[in-house]
Amino acid sequence: VNAYAYPNISSETLNEVMPFLTFLCPFSWQVDEKGGISPIDDGKMIQAAKMGGTAPLLTLTNIGQSGGFSSEIAHAVFTDMTVQDTLIENIMSTLRQRGYYGVNLNFEYVYPFDRESYNGFLKRLSDELHSRGYYLISTVAPKTSDEQYGILYEGHDYSAHGKYSDRVVIMTYEWGYTYSPPQAVSPVNRMRQVLSYAVTRIPSGKILLGFSDYGYNWRLPWKQGEAASVISNSAAQNLASSTYSQVFFDETAKASHFNYRAPDGVRHEVWFEDVRSFNARLALVSEYDLAGISYWTVNRVTRAGLYALQSMYSVEKVF
């Protein structure tokens, strides 16, 4: 079990989730166009991970100063050998200084024409890490075919990631997201489509299924460009109870949803996950013989989900 966490995660939550985790990825150290990496306040998370027998991973992203993923940063890293040399030197230094177990490489919005260059960098990073005894997990978008169009997908070569990485996280979440129409965050039918393709390109025993642990609250009528708000699963259940709303379960998506009217008169639609959702998604691990799951994120972790995980699988510890 891998899990991402933001530095503002509480100590109580960290201690609660550690028995359920193999890896912890503090999110995130940001790579720049010259190969530098900007640190985060990860000391608390690294210490908690080690005390809990969980392996902390240095999580690297191409998030720019504006806050979004930068295709230009990725391009510089993949195509400029001087930048690569600097970045790898910085990675190795950070691994030693911080006591990380390895790297999680999470580069998104890669230009389609940088696909082969990304593969080359992935091979080089894999060789450098493995020769020094470090672990590599890479993260990819949820594709359903080799030809899937779009900047989120085309730069991610599943076969290369499956070849060079020890584990591959597939981000099977955010179908329902901040600016989408109301829908499930991680519909099981869509996750199954991704996995049916993924296992033909990546050894199934390397795949970590992306596992969301939150929901969204949309204002109705939904309008293009209007943002939904993130809501924890427990808060969603409490909201349904306090507003006397009937909760429905979508058998196709395996997700719960309800509507309510706020005190200001505005109607809302909420999609969230309950124990039925957790069980249905966890069952995909056995169905496709996967390595495990990857939480995004454990900052709002749901106890029912942890208990469902515990009831179905035993968590491997490598650290």
SEFILO-858850 format. One record per residue (C-alpha): residue in one letter; x, y, z. Coordinates in nm, 2 decimals, decimal comma. Layout:
BEGIN
<pt type="a" px="X" py="Y" pz="Z"/>
...
END
This chain:
BEGIN
<pt type="v" px="0,00" py="0,00" pz="0,00"/>
<pt type="n" px="0,14" py="0,34" pz="-0,11"/>
<pt type="a" px="0,00" py="0,66" pz="0,02"/>
<pt type="y" px="0,04" py="1,03" pz="-0,07"/>
<pt type="a" px="0,02" py="1,29" pz="0,21"/>
<pt type="y" px="0,05" py="1,66" pz="0,23"/>
<pt type="p" px="0,28" py="1,81" pz="0,49"/>
<pt type="n" px="-0,02" py="1,95" pz="0,69"/>
<pt type="i" px="-0,13" py="1,60" pz="0,78"/>
<pt type="s" px="-0,19" py="1,57" pz="1,15"/>
<pt type="s" px="0,04" py="1,36" pz="1,37"/>
<pt type="e" px="-0,27" py="1,17" pz="1,49"/>
<pt type="t" px="-0,37" py="1,07" pz="1,13"/>
<pt type="l" px="-0,01" py="0,98" pz="1,05"/>
<pt type="n" px="0,02" py="0,74" pz="1,34"/>
<pt type="e" px="-0,32" py="0,59" pz="1,27"/>
<pt type="v" px="-0,24" py="0,50" pz="0,90"/>
<pt type="m" px="0,11" py="0,38" pz="0,94"/>
<pt type="p" px="0,02" py="0,01" pz="1,02"/>
<pt type="f" px="-0,17" py="0,00" pz="0,69"/>
<pt type="l" px="0,11" py="0,14" pz="0,46"/>
<pt type="t" px="0,41" py="0,00" pz="0,28"/>
<pt type="f" px="0,52" py="0,33" pz="0,14"/>
<pt type="l" px="0,46" py="0,70" pz="0,22"/>
<pt type="c" px="0,50" py="0,98" pz="-0,03"/>
<pt type="p" px="0,52" py="1,33" pz="0,11"/>
<pt type="f" px="0,38" py="1,55" pz="-0,16"/>
<pt type="s" px="0,59" py="1,70" pz="-0,31"/>
<pt type="w" px="0,94" py="1,81" pz="-0,39"/>
<pt type="q" px="0,93" py="2,03" pz="-0,71"/>
<pt type="v" px="1,18" py="2,00" pz="-0,99"/>
<pt type="d" px="1,28" py="2,31" pz="-1,18"/>
<pt type="e" px="1,41" py="2,36" pz="-1,53"/>
<pt type="k" px="1,77" py="2,36" pz="-1,42"/>
<pt type="g" px="1,75" py="2,03" pz="-1,23"/>
<pt type="g" px="1,71" py="2,18" pz="-0,88"/>
<pt type="i" px="1,45" py="2,05" pz="-0,64"/>
<pt type="s" px="1,26" py="2,26" pz="-0,38"/>
<pt type="p" px="1,23" py="2,09" pz="-0,04"/>
<pt type="i" px="0,91" py="2,06" pz="0,17"/>
<pt type="d" px="0,86" py="2,02" pz="0,54"/>
<pt type="d" px="0,88" py="1,64" pz="0,54"/>
<pt type="g" px="1,06" py="1,57" pz="0,86"/>
<pt type="k" px="0,75" py="1,48" pz="1,06"/>
<pt type="m" px="0,63" py="1,24" pz="0,79"/>
<pt type="i" px="0,97" py="1,07" pz="0,74"/>
<pt type="q" px="1,01" py="1,01" pz="1,12"/>
<pt type="a" px="0,65" py="0,88" pz="1,15"/>
<pt type="a" px="0,70" py="0,65" pz="0,85"/>
<pt type="k" px="1,02" py="0,50" pz="0,99"/>
<pt type="m" px="0,88" py="0,45" pz="1,34"/>
<pt type="g" px="0,58" py="0,27" pz="1,18"/>
<pt type="g" px="0,79" py="0,04" pz="0,96"/>
<pt type="t" px="0,68" py="0,23" pz="0,64"/>
<pt type="a" px="0,93" py="0,32" pz="0,37"/>
<pt type="p" px="0,93" py="0,70" pz="0,29"/>
<pt type="l" px="0,97" py="0,79" pz="-0,08"/>
<pt type="l" px="1,11" py="1,12" pz="-0,22"/>
<pt type="t" px="0,82" py="1,24" pz="-0,44"/>
<pt type="l" px="0,93" py="1,45" pz="-0,73"/>
<pt type="t" px="0,69" py="1,65" pz="-0,95"/>
<pt type="n" px="0,72" py="1,90" pz="-1,24"/>
<pt type="i" px="0,49" py="2,14" pz="-1,06"/>
<pt type="g" px="0,59" py="2,49" pz="-1,14"/>
<pt type="q" px="0,59" py="2,81" pz="-0,94"/>
<pt type="s" px="0,24" py="2,89" pz="-1,07"/>
<pt type="g" px="0,11" py="2,57" pz="-0,90"/>
<pt type="g" px="0,03" py="2,36" pz="-1,20"/>
<pt type="f" px="0,22" py="2,08" pz="-1,37"/>
<pt type="s" px="0,47" py="2,23" pz="-1,62"/>
<pt type="s" px="0,53" py="2,06" pz="-1,95"/>
<pt type="e" px="0,83" py="2,29" pz="-2,00"/>
<pt type="i" px="1,00" py="2,17" pz="-1,69"/>
<pt type="a" px="0,95" py="1,81" pz="-1,79"/>
<pt type="h" px="1,09" py="1,89" pz="-2,14"/>
<pt type="a" px="1,40" py="2,05" pz="-1,99"/>
<pt type="v" px="1,46" py="1,75" pz="-1,77"/>
<pt type="f" px="1,41" py="1,49" pz="-2,04"/>
<pt type="t" px="1,61" py="1,66" pz="-2,32"/>
<pt type="d" px="1,90" py="1,85" pz="-2,15"/>
<pt type="m" px="2,17" py="1,61" pz="-2,02"/>
<pt type="t" px="2,32" py="1,89" pz="-1,81"/>
<pt type="v" px="1,99" py="1,94" pz="-1,63"/>
<pt type="q" px="1,96" py="1,56" pz="-1,59"/>
<pt type="d" px="2,31" py="1,54" pz="-1,43"/>
<pt type="t" px="2,22" py="1,81" pz="-1,19"/>
<pt type="l" px="1,88" py="1,66" pz="-1,10"/>
<pt type="i" px="2,02" py="1,31" pz="-1,04"/>
<pt type="e" px="2,30" py="1,46" pz="-0,82"/>
<pt type="n" px="2,04" py="1,65" pz="-0,62"/>
<pt type="i" px="1,82" py="1,34" pz="-0,59"/>
<pt type="m" px="2,10" py="1,12" pz="-0,46"/>
<pt type="s" px="2,21" py="1,39" pz="-0,21"/>
<pt type="t" px="1,85" py="1,43" pz="-0,08"/>
<pt type="l" px="1,80" py="1,05" pz="-0,05"/>
<pt type="r" px="2,11" py="1,03" pz="0,16"/>
<pt type="q" px="2,04" py="1,33" pz="0,37"/>
<pt type="r" px="1,68" py="1,27" pz="0,44"/>
<pt type="g" px="1,69" py="0,89" pz="0,47"/>
<pt type="y" px="1,44" py="0,81" pz="0,19"/>
<pt type="y" px="1,40" py="0,46" pz="0,07"/>
<pt type="g" px="1,37" py="0,56" pz="-0,29"/>
<pt type="v" px="1,19" py="0,79" pz="-0,54"/>
<pt type="n" px="0,83" py="0,84" pz="-0,66"/>
<pt type="l" px="0,85" py="1,01" pz="-1,00"/>
<pt type="n" px="0,52" py="1,19" pz="-1,07"/>
<pt type="f" px="0,56" py="1,39" pz="-1,39"/>
<pt type="e" px="0,23" py="1,49" pz="-1,55"/>
<pt type="y" px="0,13" py="1,68" pz="-1,86"/>
<pt type="v" px="0,43" py="1,56" pz="-2,06"/>
<pt type="y" px="0,44" py="1,68" pz="-2,42"/>
<pt type="p" px="0,35" py="1,40" pz="-2,66"/>
<pt type="f" px="0,68" py="1,46" pz="-2,85"/>
<pt type="d" px="0,87" py="1,40" pz="-2,52"/>
<pt type="r" px="0,74" py="1,05" pz="-2,48"/>
<pt type="e" px="1,07" py="0,88" pz="-2,59"/>
<pt type="s" px="1,28" py="1,13" pz="-2,41"/>
<pt type="y" px="1,08" py="1,05" pz="-2,09"/>
<pt type="n" px="1,14" py="0,68" pz="-2,14"/>
<pt type="g" px="1,51" py="0,75" pz="-2,17"/>
<pt type="f" px="1,52" py="0,95" pz="-1,85"/>
<pt type="l" px="1,32" py="0,69" pz="-1,67"/>
<pt type="k" px="1,57" py="0,42" pz="-1,77"/>
<pt type="r" px="1,86" py="0,64" pz="-1,66"/>
<pt type="l" px="1,70" py="0,72" pz="-1,33"/>
<pt type="s" px="1,61" py="0,36" pz="-1,27"/>
<pt type="d" px="1,97" py="0,25" pz="-1,34"/>
<pt type="e" px="2,11" py="0,51" pz="-1,11"/>
<pt type="l" px="1,87" py="0,43" pz="-0,82"/>
<pt type="h" px="1,89" py="0,06" pz="-0,85"/>
<pt type="s" px="2,27" py="0,06" pz="-0,87"/>
<pt type="r" px="2,27" py="0,23" pz="-0,53"/>
<pt type="g" px="2,00" py="0,01" pz="-0,37"/>
<pt type="y" px="1,71" py="0,25" pz="-0,40"/>
<pt type="y" px="1,35" py="0,19" pz="-0,50"/>
<pt type="l" px="1,16" py="0,35" pz="-0,79"/>
<pt type="i" px="0,78" py="0,40" pz="-0,82"/>
<pt type="s" px="0,65" py="0,60" pz="-1,12"/>
<pt type="t" px="0,30" py="0,75" pz="-1,15"/>
<pt type="v" px="0,10" py="0,75" pz="-1,47"/>
<pt type="a" px="-0,23" py="0,88" pz="-1,60"/>
<pt type="p" px="-0,53" py="0,64" pz="-1,64"/>
<pt type="k" px="-0,51" py="0,52" pz="-2,00"/>
<pt type="t" px="-0,73" py="0,28" pz="-2,18"/>
<pt type="s" px="-0,53" py="0,23" pz="-2,50"/>
<pt type="d" px="-0,19" py="0,31" pz="-2,66"/>
<pt type="e" px="-0,36" py="0,57" pz="-2,88"/>
<pt type="q" px="-0,54" py="0,77" pz="-2,61"/>
<pt type="y" px="-0,53" py="1,13" pz="-2,71"/>
<pt type="g" px="-0,44" py="1,42" pz="-2,48"/>
<pt type="i" px="-0,14" py="1,58" pz="-2,31"/>
<pt type="l" px="-0,23" py="1,40" pz="-1,99"/>
<pt type="y" px="-0,19" py="1,06" pz="-2,15"/>
<pt type="e" px="0,03" py="1,06" pz="-2,46"/>
<pt type="g" px="0,37" py="1,12" pz="-2,28"/>
<pt type="h" px="0,31" py="0,82" pz="-2,05"/>
<pt type="d" px="0,44" py="0,49" pz="-2,21"/>
<pt type="y" px="0,30" py="0,21" pz="-1,99"/>
<pt type="s" px="0,54" py="-0,05" pz="-2,13"/>
<pt type="a" px="0,84" py="0,16" pz="-2,04"/>
<pt type="h" px="0,72" py="0,24" pz="-1,69"/>
<pt type="g" px="0,64" py="-0,13" pz="-1,64"/>
<pt type="k" px="0,99" py="-0,22" pz="-1,75"/>
<pt type="y" px="1,20" py="0,04" pz="-1,55"/>
<pt type="s" px="1,00" py="0,10" pz="-1,24"/>
<pt type="d" px="0,96" py="-0,13" pz="-0,93"/>
<pt type="r" px="0,60" py="-0,03" pz="-0,90"/>
<pt type="v" px="0,37" py="0,19" pz="-1,11"/>
<pt type="v" px="0,09" py="0,39" pz="-0,96"/>
<pt type="i" px="-0,21" py="0,44" pz="-1,20"/>
<pt type="m" px="-0,41" py="0,75" pz="-1,11"/>
<pt type="t" px="-0,75" py="0,59" pz="-1,14"/>
<pt type="y" px="-0,94" py="0,88" pz="-0,98"/>
<pt type="e" px="-1,07" py="1,23" pz="-1,06"/>
<pt type="w" px="-1,33" py="1,14" pz="-1,32"/>
<pt type="g" px="-1,54" py="1,34" pz="-1,09"/>
<pt type="y" px="-1,32" py="1,64" pz="-1,01"/>
<pt type="t" px="-1,34" py="2,01" pz="-0,92"/>
<pt type="y" px="-1,47" py="2,14" pz="-1,25"/>
<pt type="s" px="-1,65" py="1,83" pz="-1,38"/>
<pt type="p" px="-2,02" py="1,77" pz="-1,38"/>
<pt type="p" px="-2,14" py="1,58" pz="-1,07"/>
<pt type="q" px="-2,02" py="1,22" pz="-1,08"/>
<pt type="a" px="-1,82" py="0,95" pz="-0,90"/>
<pt type="v" px="-1,45" py="1,03" pz="-0,83"/>
<pt type="s" px="-1,34" py="0,67" pz="-0,90"/>
<pt type="p" px="-1,61" py="0,48" pz="-1,08"/>
<pt type="v" px="-1,53" py="0,11" pz="-1,07"/>
<pt type="n" px="-1,65" py="0,06" pz="-1,43"/>
<pt type="r" px="-1,40" py="0,32" pz="-1,56"/>
<pt type="m" px="-1,12" py="0,18" pz="-1,33"/>
<pt type="r" px="-1,18" py="-0,17" pz="-1,48"/>
<pt type="q" px="-1,14" py="-0,03" pz="-1,83"/>
<pt type="v" px="-0,80" py="0,12" pz="-1,74"/>
<pt type="l" px="-0,69" py="-0,20" pz="-1,57"/>
<pt type="s" px="-0,79" py="-0,42" pz="-1,87"/>
<pt type="y" px="-0,55" py="-0,23" pz="-2,08"/>
<pt type="a" px="-0,28" py="-0,17" pz="-1,82"/>
<pt type="v" px="-0,22" py="-0,54" pz="-1,75"/>
<pt type="t" px="-0,14" py="-0,59" pz="-2,12"/>
<pt type="r" px="0,15" py="-0,34" pz="-2,09"/>
<pt type="i" px="0,27" py="-0,35" pz="-1,73"/>
<pt type="p" px="0,33" py="-0,67" pz="-1,53"/>
<pt type="s" px="0,02" py="-0,69" pz="-1,30"/>
<pt type="g" px="0,24" py="-0,75" pz="-1,00"/>
<pt type="k" px="0,39" py="-0,41" pz="-1,04"/>
<pt type="i" px="0,06" py="-0,21" pz="-1,06"/>
<pt type="l" px="-0,06" py="0,00" pz="-0,77"/>
<pt type="l" px="-0,43" py="0,09" pz="-0,82"/>
<pt type="g" px="-0,50" py="0,46" pz="-0,75"/>
<pt type="f" px="-0,74" py="0,48" pz="-0,46"/>
<pt type="s" px="-0,93" py="0,80" pz="-0,38"/>
<pt type="d" px="-1,06" py="0,86" pz="-0,03"/>
<pt type="y" px="-1,28" py="1,17" pz="-0,06"/>
<pt type="g" px="-1,58" py="1,31" pz="-0,25"/>
<pt type="y" px="-1,71" py="1,63" pz="-0,41"/>
<pt type="n" px="-2,00" py="1,86" pz="-0,34"/>
<pt type="w" px="-2,14" py="2,04" pz="-0,64"/>
<pt type="r" px="-2,39" py="2,33" pz="-0,66"/>
<pt type="l" px="-2,69" py="2,28" pz="-0,88"/>
<pt type="p" px="-2,77" py="2,35" pz="-1,15"/>
<pt type="w" px="-2,42" py="2,26" pz="-1,25"/>
<pt type="k" px="-2,25" py="2,53" pz="-1,46"/>
<pt type="q" px="-1,93" py="2,49" pz="-1,66"/>
<pt type="g" px="-1,64" py="2,65" pz="-1,48"/>
<pt type="e" px="-1,80" py="2,65" pz="-1,14"/>
<pt type="a" px="-1,59" py="2,47" pz="-0,88"/>
<pt type="a" px="-1,71" py="2,19" pz="-0,66"/>
<pt type="s" px="-1,57" py="2,16" pz="-0,31"/>
<pt type="v" px="-1,38" py="1,86" pz="-0,17"/>
<pt type="i" px="-1,56" py="1,68" pz="0,11"/>
<pt type="s" px="-1,43" py="1,39" pz="0,32"/>
<pt type="n" px="-1,64" py="1,07" pz="0,32"/>
<pt type="s" px="-1,73" py="1,10" pz="0,68"/>
<pt type="a" px="-1,83" py="1,46" pz="0,64"/>
<pt type="a" px="-2,05" py="1,36" pz="0,34"/>
<pt type="q" px="-2,23" py="1,09" pz="0,55"/>
<pt type="n" px="-2,28" py="1,34" pz="0,83"/>
<pt type="l" px="-2,42" py="1,60" pz="0,59"/>
<pt type="a" px="-2,66" py="1,35" pz="0,44"/>
<pt type="s" px="-2,78" py="1,26" pz="0,79"/>
<pt type="s" px="-2,81" py="1,62" pz="0,91"/>
<pt type="t" px="-3,01" py="1,72" pz="0,60"/>
<pt type="y" px="-3,23" py="1,41" pz="0,61"/>
<pt type="s" px="-3,12" py="1,32" pz="0,26"/>
<pt type="q" px="-3,17" py="0,99" pz="0,10"/>
<pt type="v" px="-2,84" py="0,83" pz="-0,01"/>
<pt type="f" px="-2,84" py="0,64" pz="-0,33"/>
<pt type="f" px="-2,58" py="0,38" pz="-0,44"/>
<pt type="d" px="-2,48" py="0,37" pz="-0,81"/>
<pt type="e" px="-2,43" py="0,00" pz="-0,89"/>
<pt type="t" px="-2,23" py="0,08" pz="-1,20"/>
<pt type="a" px="-1,98" py="0,32" pz="-1,05"/>
<pt type="k" px="-2,01" py="0,16" pz="-0,70"/>
<pt type="a" px="-2,03" py="0,51" pz="-0,54"/>
<pt type="s" px="-2,28" py="0,68" pz="-0,32"/>
<pt type="h" px="-2,46" py="1,01" pz="-0,39"/>
<pt type="f" px="-2,73" py="1,24" pz="-0,26"/>
<pt type="n" px="-2,90" py="1,57" pz="-0,31"/>
<pt type="y" px="-2,99" py="1,83" pz="-0,05"/>
<pt type="r" px="-3,09" py="2,20" pz="-0,02"/>
<pt type="a" px="-2,86" py="2,43" pz="0,17"/>
<pt type="p" px="-3,00" py="2,70" pz="0,42"/>
<pt type="d" px="-2,95" py="2,96" pz="0,14"/>
<pt type="g" px="-3,19" py="2,77" pz="-0,08"/>
<pt type="v" px="-2,92" py="2,64" pz="-0,32"/>
<pt type="r" px="-2,95" py="2,27" pz="-0,42"/>
<pt type="h" px="-2,64" py="2,05" pz="-0,41"/>
<pt type="e" px="-2,53" py="1,71" pz="-0,53"/>
<pt type="v" px="-2,27" py="1,51" pz="-0,34"/>
<pt type="w" px="-2,08" py="1,20" pz="-0,45"/>
<pt type="f" px="-1,87" py="1,01" pz="-0,20"/>
<pt type="e" px="-1,74" py="0,67" pz="-0,11"/>
<pt type="d" px="-1,85" py="0,43" pz="0,16"/>
<pt type="v" px="-1,76" py="0,08" pz="0,27"/>
<pt type="r" px="-1,94" py="-0,06" pz="-0,04"/>
<pt type="s" px="-1,72" py="0,15" pz="-0,26"/>
<pt type="f" px="-1,40" py="0,05" pz="-0,08"/>
<pt type="n" px="-1,49" py="-0,32" pz="-0,10"/>
<pt type="a" px="-1,57" py="-0,30" pz="-0,47"/>
<pt type="r" px="-1,24" py="-0,12" pz="-0,56"/>
<pt type="l" px="-1,03" py="-0,34" pz="-0,33"/>
<pt type="a" px="-1,17" py="-0,64" pz="-0,51"/>
<pt type="l" px="-1,01" py="-0,52" pz="-0,83"/>
<pt type="v" px="-0,67" py="-0,60" pz="-0,67"/>
<pt type="s" px="-0,75" py="-0,97" pz="-0,66"/>
<pt type="e" px="-0,94" py="-0,97" pz="-0,99"/>
<pt type="y" px="-0,64" py="-0,83" pz="-1,18"/>
<pt type="d" px="-0,37" py="-0,98" pz="-0,96"/>
<pt type="l" px="-0,23" py="-0,64" pz="-0,88"/>
<pt type="a" px="0,05" py="-0,55" pz="-0,64"/>
<pt type="g" px="-0,18" py="-0,33" pz="-0,43"/>
<pt type="i" px="-0,32" py="0,02" pz="-0,40"/>
<pt type="s" px="-0,21" py="0,38" pz="-0,37"/>
<pt type="y" px="-0,41" py="0,63" pz="-0,16"/>
<pt type="w" px="-0,47" py="0,98" pz="-0,28"/>
<pt type="t" px="-0,45" py="1,10" pz="-0,01"/>
<pt type="v" px="-0,45" py="0,99" pz="0,35"/>
<pt type="n" px="-0,50" py="1,34" pz="0,48"/>
<pt type="r" px="-0,87" py="1,27" pz="0,49"/>
<pt type="v" px="-0,85" py="0,90" pz="0,54"/>
<pt type="t" px="-1,17" py="0,71" pz="0,62"/>
<pt type="r" px="-1,15" py="0,45" pz="0,90"/>
<pt type="a" px="-1,41" py="0,23" pz="0,73"/>
<pt type="g" px="-1,17" py="0,21" pz="0,43"/>
<pt type="l" px="-0,88" py="0,11" pz="0,64"/>
<pt type="y" px="-1,08" py="-0,16" pz="0,81"/>
<pt type="a" px="-1,20" py="-0,29" pz="0,47"/>
<pt type="l" px="-0,84" py="-0,31" pz="0,36"/>
<pt type="q" px="-0,74" py="-0,49" pz="0,67"/>
<pt type="s" px="-1,03" py="-0,74" pz="0,63"/>
<pt type="m" px="-0,93" py="-0,83" pz="0,28"/>
<pt type="y" px="-0,55" py="-0,81" pz="0,26"/>
<pt type="s" px="-0,24" py="-0,81" pz="0,47"/>
<pt type="v" px="-0,01" py="-0,52" pz="0,42"/>
<pt type="e" px="0,35" py="-0,58" pz="0,31"/>
<pt type="k" px="0,63" py="-0,40" pz="0,50"/>
<pt type="v" px="0,96" py="-0,35" pz="0,32"/>
<pt type="f" px="1,14" py="-0,11" pz="0,56"/>
END
